[in-house]
Amino acid sequence: MTPIISCDLAVIGAGMTGMAASMFAANRGLNTVQVGVTGEIIFASGFLDILGIHPISDKKSWSDPWAGIAALIQDCPDHPYGRLTENEIQSALEEYLLFVKAFGVPYYWEKTHNLEMMTPQGTLKLTGCVPQTMKNAVLALREKPPGLIVDIRHSAPCSECKNRGYSGDPGHTPQSGGSGGSGSPDRRQDF
Ligand SMILES: Cc1cc2nc3c(=O)[nH]c(=O)nc-3n(C[C@H](O)[C@H](O)[C@H](O)COP(=O)(O)OP(=O)(O)OC[C@H]3O[C@@H](n4cnc5c(N)ncnc54)[C@H](O)[C@@H]3O)c2cc1C
């Protein structure tokens, strides 16, 4: 039989909004239950965007996200950001950042400045907060200090590689029919 759970608040939806709502409620002592499957969060890079581009049609970028939000609200008064003051958004974000930090995921942000990050495709993206582990990438992109690119290769295959048919030689290609279990070719490749 499906168990019946009693709570003060049931949050339906497990995307960022649902998670943030649950966190705010739990932080205020409400007995909270969250229900749902992961939403668009599976696409998230780990960056927390505040506002970087507006209007999208003009690709206008904003180094100050709060100035961008003011312009957004002026153009779209019904936007959800328009329901909150700048202080309310900032203190909500600060509470969220403290929460994730307590769970071992500290973030870096500069509050009044968007951060510029390089994506894996080599494009630049403006975002509000990045995981602390990415802070040096933000600073390196901005300050452009001399850098040394190190190429790490392993000369001997580990047991996992051996099992999967990798030779460990630079430039090797996976062999088909490895010990993947199903007998189907292993399509993983090094790039
Ligand atoms: C490709 C891509 C990349 C992105 N990258 C970033 C990024 O790097 N940084 C960033 O800050 N943002 C990024 N975003 C935006 C970010 O992912 C979204 O803004 C955010 O996830 C929206 O959260 P949400 O909770 O509002 O909605 P969702 O994540 O869509 O969650 C909605 C939830 O409600 C549930 N639900 C809906 N209808 C019902 C119903 N009738 N009954 C029960 N449950 C229901 C869904 O199952 C889901 O769990 C990206 C988005 C995309 C698509």
The ligand as an SDF file (V2000), in Angstrom:
LIG
                    3D

 53 58  0  0  0  0  0  0  0  0999 V2000
   20.0490   22.9750  -22.2070 C   0  0  0  0  0  0  0  0  0  0  0  0
   19.8330   23.8350  -20.9730 C   0  0  0  0  0  0  0  0  0  0  0  0
   20.9370   24.3000  -20.2980 C   0  0  0  0  0  0  0  0  0  0  0  0
   20.7750   25.0870  -19.1610 C   0  0  0  0  0  0  0  0  0  0  0  0
   21.8760   25.5230  -18.4840 N   0  0  0  0  0  0  0  0  0  0  0  0
   21.7370   26.2690  -17.3770 C   0  0  0  0  0  0  0  0  0  0  0  0
   22.8520   26.7140  -16.6330 C   0  0  0  0  0  0  0  0  0  0  0  0
   23.9970   26.4100  -16.9700 O   0  0  0  0  0  0  0  0  0  0  0  0
   22.6550   27.4850  -15.5520 N   0  0  0  0  0  0  0  0  0  0  0  0
   21.4060   27.8470  -15.1450 C   0  0  0  0  0  0  0  0  0  0  0  0
   21.2720   28.5440  -14.1400 O   0  0  0  0  0  0  0  0  0  0  0  0
   20.3060   27.4390  -15.8270 N   0  0  0  0  0  0  0  0  0  0  0  0
   20.4450   26.6630  -16.9200 C   0  0  0  0  0  0  0  0  0  0  0  0
   19.3570   26.2560  -17.6280 N   0  0  0  0  0  0  0  0  0  0  0  0
   18.0350   26.6870  -17.1690 C   0  0  0  0  0  0  0  0  0  0  0  0
   17.6420   25.8520  -15.9710 C   0  0  0  0  0  0  0  0  0  0  0  0
   17.8750   24.4820  -16.2350 O   0  0  0  0  0  0  0  0  0  0  0  0
   16.1680   26.1180  -15.7420 C   0  0  0  0  0  0  0  0  0  0  0  0
   15.9430   27.4950  -15.6140 O   0  0  0  0  0  0  0  0  0  0  0  0
   15.7050   25.4490  -14.4710 C   0  0  0  0  0  0  0  0  0  0  0  0
   16.0760   24.0900  -14.4430 O   0  0  0  0  0  0  0  0  0  0  0  0
   14.2080   25.6040  -14.3690 C   0  0  0  0  0  0  0  0  0  0  0  0
   13.8280   24.9980  -13.1700 O   0  0  0  0  0  0  0  0  0  0  0  0
   12.3140   24.8070  -12.8390 P   0  0  0  0  0  0  0  0  0  0  0  0
   12.2870   24.0990  -11.5060 O   0  0  0  0  0  0  0  0  0  0  0  0
   11.5900   26.0950  -12.9220 O   0  0  0  0  0  0  0  0  0  0  0  0
   11.7020   23.9000  -13.9960 O   0  0  0  0  0  0  0  0  0  0  0  0
   11.9990   22.3690  -14.3120 P   0  0  0  0  0  0  0  0  0  0  0  0
   13.4180   22.0170  -14.0780 O   0  0  0  0  0  0  0  0  0  0  0  0
   11.3990   22.1160  -15.6570 O   0  0  0  0  0  0  0  0  0  0  0  0
   11.1730   21.5800  -13.2220 O   0  0  0  0  0  0  0  0  0  0  0  0
    9.7570   21.4750  -13.2690 C   0  0  0  0  0  0  0  0  0  0  0  0
    9.3750   20.2540  -12.4530 C   0  0  0  0  0  0  0  0  0  0  0  0
    7.9530   20.2000  -12.3420 O   0  0  0  0  0  0  0  0  0  0  0  0
    7.5180   18.8710  -12.6730 C   0  0  0  0  0  0  0  0  0  0  0  0
    6.1730   18.9890  -13.1970 N   0  0  0  0  0  0  0  0  0  0  0  0
    5.7460   19.7420  -14.2390 C   0  0  0  0  0  0  0  0  0  0  0  0
    4.4300   19.5970  -14.3900 N   0  0  0  0  0  0  0  0  0  0  0  0
    4.0080   18.7470  -13.4360 C   0  0  0  0  0  0  0  0  0  0  0  0
    2.7530   18.2230  -13.0870 C   0  0  0  0  0  0  0  0  0  0  0  0
    1.6360   18.5500  -13.7460 N   0  0  0  0  0  0  0  0  0  0  0  0
    2.6890   17.3770  -12.0440 N   0  0  0  0  0  0  0  0  0  0  0  0
    3.8150   17.0440  -11.3530 C   0  0  0  0  0  0  0  0  0  0  0  0
    5.0330   17.5260  -11.6280 N   0  0  0  0  0  0  0  0  0  0  0  0
    5.1260   18.3680  -12.6720 C   0  0  0  0  0  0  0  0  0  0  0  0
    8.5310   18.3650  -13.6650 C   0  0  0  0  0  0  0  0  0  0  0  0
    8.5430   16.9620  -13.7350 O   0  0  0  0  0  0  0  0  0  0  0  0
    9.8290   18.9210  -13.0690 C   0  0  0  0  0  0  0  0  0  0  0  0
   10.3300   18.0840  -12.0440 O   0  0  0  0  0  0  0  0  0  0  0  0
   19.4860   25.4310  -18.7260 C   0  0  0  0  0  0  0  0  0  0  0  0
   18.3670   24.9390  -19.4050 C   0  0  0  0  0  0  0  0  0  0  0  0
   18.5460   24.1400  -20.5190 C   0  0  0  0  0  0  0  0  0  0  0  0
   17.3240   23.6200  -21.2260 C   0  0  0  0  0  0  0  0  0  0  0  0
  1  2  1  0
  2  3  1  0
  2 52  2  0
  3  4  2  0
  4  5  1  0
  4 50  1  0
  5  6  2  0
  6  7  1  0
  6 13  1  0
  7  8  2  0
  7  9  1  0
  9 10  1  0
 10 11  2  0
 10 12  1  0
 12 13  2  0
 13 14  1  0
 14 15  1  0
 14 50  1  0
 15 16  1  0
 16 17  1  0
 16 18  1  0
 18 19  1  0
 18 20  1  0
 20 21  1  0
 20 22  1  0
 22 23  1  0
 23 24  1  0
 24 25  2  0
 24 26  1  0
 24 27  1  0
 27 28  1  0
 28 29  2  0
 28 30  1  0
 28 31  1  0
 31 32  1  0
 32 33  1  0
 33 34  1  0
 33 48  1  0
 34 35  1  0
 35 36  1  0
 35 46  1  0
 36 37  1  0
 36 45  1  0
 37 38  2  0
 38 39  1  0
 39 40  1  0
 39 45  2  0
 40 41  1  0
 40 42  2  0
 42 43  1  0
 43 44  2  0
 44 45  1  0
 46 47  1  0
 46 48  1  0
 48 49  1  0
 50 51  2  0
 51 52  1  0
 52 53  1  0
M  END
$$$$
